[in-house]
């Protein structure tokens, strides 16, 4: 795996580069959008783009738009940015970014987000084999989730939501994706069905930092099951 990193702050570039190297990923660093765009135009192969937003001459947002226009949606794109305004984040996602992180970032979260994006770009066949996420033991075939060995009583749709999140930790899901994946239809924004199921799921599974995960939400952007590190 080889990534492209667009970051004009030398200290940030070194920090992120170290995080990637520690996880076994190779990367090429670019200090300007023009340099990265030239590499992309010369068909330099990358498996993932990690982009800062505000860089010299050509912004990360413009790079995303160029990539989606000329290269489609094959390459996952992750924004790592100082921008925290919801309007900016919505604009980045609408331009074609797959995910975003706001600085400062932690290594564990960065690697978890990258892993989720790579699974999304190179999906493997889903199996019914049991798997674990921290203290949670998930058995898709049985339709059960245990927390520290204790079975959690979930309604069928609550389990389906939980399974989707646990299979994709760190991935952002819009309301439309959640509703069409779990209910096979769009749920109107005025309906409380999705919100009620998510609230029940969060409460029953005790998705709190002490259990290693939290469910975060933004009405405009969507929902994400975030791994929580000890120093988060």
C-alpha positions as CSV (number, residue, x, y, z in Angstrom):
1,X,0.0,0.0,0.0
2,X,1.3,3.4,-0.9
3,X,-0.4,6.7,0.0
4,X,-0.1,10.3,-1.0
5,X,0.1,12.9,1.8
6,X,-0.6,16.5,1.0
7,X,0.6,18.7,3.9
8,X,2.6,21.9,3.7
9,X,3.4,22.0,7.5
10,X,6.7,20.2,7.7
11,X,6.2,19.1,11.3
12,X,2.7,17.8,10.6
13,X,4.0,16.0,7.5
14,X,6.7,14.3,9.6
15,X,4.2,13.4,12.3
16,X,1.7,11.8,10.0
17,X,4.5,10.2,8.0
18,X,5.7,8.6,11.2
19,X,2.3,7.3,12.0
20,X,1.9,5.7,8.6
21,X,5.4,4.1,8.7
22,X,4.7,2.7,12.2
23,X,1.6,1.0,10.7
24,X,3.6,-0.4,7.7
25,X,2.3,2.0,5.1
26,X,4.5,3.7,2.5
27,X,3.8,7.2,1.4
28,X,4.9,10.1,-0.8
29,X,4.7,13.6,0.8
30,X,3.7,16.7,-1.1
31,X,4.0,20.2,0.2
32,X,1.8,21.8,-2.5
33,X,-1.3,20.9,-4.4
34,X,0.4,21.5,-7.7
35,X,3.1,18.9,-7.0
36,X,0.5,16.3,-6.0
37,X,-1.7,17.1,-9.0
38,X,1.4,16.6,-11.3
39,X,2.0,13.2,-9.8
40,X,-1.6,12.2,-10.3
41,X,-1.6,13.5,-13.9
42,X,1.5,11.3,-14.6
43,X,-0.4,8.3,-13.3
44,X,1.7,7.8,-10.2
45,X,-0.2,5.0,-8.4
46,X,-1.7,5.7,-4.9
47,X,-4.0,3.6,-2.9
48,X,-5.2,6.5,-0.7
49,X,-5.0,10.2,-0.6
50,X,-4.6,12.1,2.8
51,X,-5.2,15.8,2.1
52,X,-4.8,18.9,4.1
53,X,-7.3,21.6,3.0
54,X,-5.3,24.8,3.0
55,X,-2.1,24.3,1.1
56,X,-0.2,26.5,-1.4
57,X,-1.5,27.2,-4.9
58,X,-4.1,24.3,-5.3
59,X,-6.2,23.5,-2.2
60,X,-7.0,20.0,-1.0
61,X,-10.7,20.7,-1.9
62,X,-9.7,21.4,-5.5
63,X,-7.6,18.2,-5.6
64,X,-10.6,16.2,-4.5
65,X,-12.8,17.7,-7.2
66,X,-10.1,17.0,-9.9
67,X,-9.6,13.4,-8.7
68,X,-13.4,12.7,-8.8
69,X,-13.8,14.3,-12.2
70,X,-10.8,12.6,-13.9
71,X,-10.3,9.5,-11.9
72,X,-13.7,8.6,-10.5
73,X,-14.2,7.1,-7.0
74,X,-11.6,4.4,-7.0
75,X,-9.1,6.1,-4.7
76,X,-10.3,6.8,-1.1
77,X,-9.8,10.4,0.1
78,X,-9.3,11.4,3.7
79,X,-9.1,15.0,4.8
80,X,-6.9,15.9,7.8
81,X,-7.6,19.5,8.4
82,X,-7.8,22.4,10.9
83,X,-11.2,23.3,9.7
84,X,-14.0,22.4,12.1
85,X,-17.0,24.3,10.8
86,X,-19.8,22.0,9.8
87,X,-20.3,23.8,6.5
88,X,-16.7,23.2,5.5
89,X,-16.9,19.5,6.4
90,X,-20.1,19.1,4.4
91,X,-18.5,20.9,1.4
92,X,-15.5,18.5,1.6
93,X,-17.7,15.4,1.7
94,X,-20.0,16.7,-1.1
95,X,-16.9,17.4,-3.3
96,X,-16.0,13.7,-3.0
97,X,-14.0,13.1,0.1
98,X,-14.8,9.8,1.9
99,X,-13.9,10.9,5.4
100,X,-12.3,13.7,7.5
101,X,-10.3,14.2,10.6
102,X,-9.7,17.4,12.5
103,X,-6.3,18.3,13.9
104,X,-4.7,17.4,16.2
105,X,-5.0,13.7,15.4
106,X,-4.1,10.5,17.2
107,X,-2.2,7.6,15.5
108,X,-4.7,5.0,16.5
109,X,-7.7,6.9,15.1
110,X,-5.8,7.7,11.9
111,X,-5.0,4.1,11.3
112,X,-8.5,3.0,12.2
113,X,-10.0,5.5,9.7
114,X,-7.5,4.4,7.0
115,X,-8.3,0.7,7.6
116,X,-12.0,1.4,7.2
117,X,-11.5,3.3,4.0
118,X,-9.3,0.6,2.5
119,X,-12.0,-2.0,3.4
120,X,-14.5,0.1,1.6
121,X,-12.3,0.5,-1.4
122,X,-11.3,-3.2,-1.5
123,X,-14.3,-5.0,0.0
124,X,-14.1,-8.6,1.1
125,X,-17.0,-10.9,1.2
126,X,-18.9,-10.6,4.4
127,X,-18.9,-13.8,6.5
128,X,-21.0,-14.9,9.4
129,X,-17.8,-15.8,11.4
130,X,-17.8,-14.3,14.9
131,X,-15.4,-11.5,15.6
132,X,-14.5,-9.2,18.4
133,X,-14.1,-5.4,18.8
134,X,-12.6,-4.7,22.2
135,X,-14.9,-6.0,24.9
136,X,-17.7,-6.7,22.4
137,X,-18.1,-10.2,20.9
138,X,-20.3,-10.2,17.8
139,X,-21.8,-13.3,16.2
140,X,-23.6,-12.4,13.0
141,X,-24.9,-16.0,12.5
142,X,-26.5,-16.0,15.9
143,X,-27.5,-12.4,15.8
144,X,-26.0,-11.7,19.2
145,X,-23.6,-9.2,20.8
146,X,-21.9,-9.8,24.1
147,X,-20.3,-7.1,26.2
148,X,-17.7,-8.6,28.6
149,X,-19.3,-12.0,28.1
150,X,-22.8,-10.8,28.9
151,X,-25.4,-11.0,26.1
152,X,-27.0,-7.7,25.2
153,X,-30.7,-7.8,24.4
154,X,-31.1,-6.0,21.1
155,X,-34.1,-5.6,18.7
156,X,-33.4,-7.0,15.2
157,X,-32.8,-3.5,13.6
158,X,-30.7,-2.4,16.5
159,X,-28.5,-5.5,16.0
160,X,-28.3,-4.8,12.2
161,X,-27.2,-1.2,12.9
162,X,-24.6,-2.4,15.5
163,X,-23.2,-5.0,13.1
164,X,-22.8,-2.4,10.4
165,X,-20.9,-0.1,12.8
166,X,-18.7,-2.8,14.3
167,X,-17.8,-4.1,10.9
168,X,-16.7,-0.5,9.9
169,X,-15.2,1.2,13.0
170,X,-14.2,4.8,12.2
171,X,-16.3,5.0,9.0
172,X,-18.8,7.8,8.6
173,X,-22.4,6.7,7.6
174,X,-25.0,9.2,6.4
175,X,-28.6,8.8,7.5
176,X,-29.5,7.8,4.0
177,X,-26.9,5.0,3.9
178,X,-28.0,3.7,7.3
179,X,-31.7,3.7,6.4
180,X,-31.3,2.0,3.0
181,X,-28.8,-0.5,4.3
182,X,-30.8,-1.6,7.4
183,X,-34.4,-0.8,6.3
184,X,-34.0,-1.1,2.5
185,X,-35.7,2.2,2.1
186,X,-35.1,5.9,2.7
187,X,-36.5,7.1,6.1
188,X,-37.8,10.7,6.0
189,X,-35.8,13.2,8.0
190,X,-39.0,14.0,10.0
191,X,-39.2,10.4,11.2
192,X,-37.7,9.5,14.6
193,X,-37.3,5.8,13.6
194,X,-33.6,5.9,12.9
195,X,-32.8,8.2,15.8
196,X,-34.7,6.0,18.3
197,X,-33.0,2.8,17.1
198,X,-29.6,4.5,17.3
199,X,-30.3,5.8,20.8
200,X,-31.4,2.4,22.0
201,X,-28.4,0.7,20.5
202,X,-26.0,3.2,22.1
203,X,-27.6,2.8,25.5
204,X,-28.0,-1.0,25.5
205,X,-24.4,-1.6,24.3
206,X,-23.0,1.1,26.6
207,X,-21.0,2.7,23.9
208,X,-18.8,4.8,26.1
209,X,-15.1,5.5,26.3
210,X,-14.5,3.1,29.1
211,X,-15.6,0.3,26.7
212,X,-13.3,1.6,23.9
213,X,-15.9,3.0,21.6
214,X,-18.3,6.0,21.3
215,X,-21.0,6.7,18.7
216,X,-20.7,10.3,17.5
217,X,-23.2,12.1,15.4
218,X,-23.8,15.2,13.3
219,X,-27.2,15.6,11.9
220,X,-25.8,17.0,8.6
221,X,-22.9,14.6,8.2
222,X,-24.0,11.3,9.8
223,X,-22.9,8.8,12.4
224,X,-19.6,7.1,13.2
225,X,-18.5,4.4,15.7
226,X,-15.2,5.8,16.9
227,X,-12.5,3.8,18.7
228,X,-11.4,5.6,21.8
229,X,-7.8,5.4,23.0
230,X,-6.7,5.7,26.6
231,X,-5.4,9.2,26.0
232,X,-8.4,10.4,23.9
